[in-house]
Amino acid sequence: MQQLLLALLIGGLFGFVLDRIGATNPGYIIKMLNLTDLHLMKTILAGIGVASVLLFGGLLSGLVDVGHMSVKTAYLGVFIGGLLLGAGFAIAGYCPGTGLTAAATGRWDGLVFVLGGLLGAAAYMGSYAWVKSTGVLEEIAGGKTTLGTVEGSGYPALMEGVSGEAVGLAVGLVLILIAFALPRSLTGGRAIEPAE
Amino acid sequence: MPLNWKMGGLLLGAVFFAAVLLVKPIGVSTQFVILDGIVWNAVDPGVVTSSPDSKSGYTSSNAYLNKSGGKYAKSVANPLNYSFVFVIAMMIGAAVSAVLRGGVPGSERDMPAIWRANFGNSLIKRYAAAFLAGFIVLYGARLAGGCTSGHMMSGMMQTAASGYIFAAGAFLAGIPIALYLFRKEA
């Protein structure tokens, strides 16, 4: 029961924030990807950076239970799947989470995207055995690896012996700095709103 | 008008952190599979069955639902689980935010202005593209084992190698395709 209340709380906040940062608007996603307006890119980079700093700061201070980390396996299909997702992301201006939230805000093309997504997921369920037989699901880069060694996580590291917490804090800060350094537009296009 | 990126980034980061602090990292795309499974199992009962021999207590005739000890099969059998409720709550949160800011303008509800500027007003064209894109995106997300939330945000936040590999793929395809398709500004 407590888990479900947390799901309602964190999920609700996540959806609210996605809408407020403009991620439910496919126009902003497309303008990010065609580089005319990088406002959303700055938001995303800053978001990952802030989350990283809080997470690794929390691990170092003992606030965060390392058992809550969940690192996904690296395999060739991650890259191929990323390419496919990127292609559809550019065509529609939606990814799975923003498609669902956009549909919830009353965007009909978002709902159509979700229906296509349900069929795509079903197609994957149907072709899973074949995909697996091709070998693209075999792990690469050590599988569930992080950059440095995160104490107590049990995950292998690309840089074994280097503090994963320190690396995480540093990478988080770098992402925040990139968010600051990134220009509003790489094409001189019209921005969504005047830069501050 | 979206939030300024500094405030938006802070809030987004805080939510992703809260999720891992209190429960586990955020992910969305798996729930498309779970919903498919729920529908499939409703139409054809027996796709998911309880099994004391399976690690999760459930097994499926579908190899994908049955993988990792039937953990997806278990979620299909019990939709009131954290991850599924999370995604429903996410939709409610976005709807509440949209209502509070006055809703999505009527002209935007079928397609964004930048689509109109490049491909015209045809509903069929936009819906066909959105449907096809949805198909590709979710097929890709399941192949990758995660999406923008699970791999890019949650993965990179944890310095996961898989997160960087996924993000590289997504932008390597997304940027050139968007540059090619959307040449006219809205």
Interface residues (C-beta under 8 A of the other chain):
Chain A: Q3 L4 L6 A7 L8 L9 I10 G11 G12 L13 F14 G15 F16 V17 L18 D19 R20 I21 G22 T24 N25 P26 G27 Y28 I30 K31 L33 N34 L35 T36 H39 L40 K42 T43 I44 L45 A46 G47 I48 G49 V50 A51 S52 V53 L54 L55 G58 L63 V64 H68 M69 S70 V71 K72 T73 A74 Y75 G77 V78 F79 I80 G81 G82 L83 L84 L85 G86 A87 G88 F89 A90 I91 A92 G93 Y94 C95 P96 G97 T98 G99 L100 T101 A102 A103 A104 T105 G106 R107 W108 D109 G110 V112 F113 V114 L115 G116 G117 L118 L119 G120 A121 A122 A123 Y124 M125 G126 Y128 A129 V131 K132 V136 A141 G142 K144 T145 T146 L147 G148 V150 L158 G164 V167 G168 V171 G172 L175 I176 A179 G189 R190 I192 E193 E196
Chain B: M1 P2 L3 N4 W5 K6 G8 G9 L10 L11 L12 G13 A14 V15 F16 F17 A18 A19 V20 L21 L22 V23 K24 P25 I26 V28 S29 F32 V33 L35 D36 G37 W40 N62 A63 Y64 L65 K67 L80 N81 Y82 S83 V85 F86 V87 I88 A89 M90 M91 I92 G93 A94 A95 V96 S97 A98 R101 G103 V104 E108 R109 D110 M111 P112 A113 I114 W115 R126 Y127 A129 A130 F131 L132 A133 G134 F135 I136 V137 L138 Y139 G140 A141 R142 L143 A144 G145 G146 C147 T148 S149 G150 H151 M152 M153 S154 G155 M156 M157 Q158 T159 A160 A161 S162 G163 I165 F166 A167 A168 G169 A170 F171 L172 A173 G174 I175 I177 A178 L179 L181 F182 R183 E185 A186
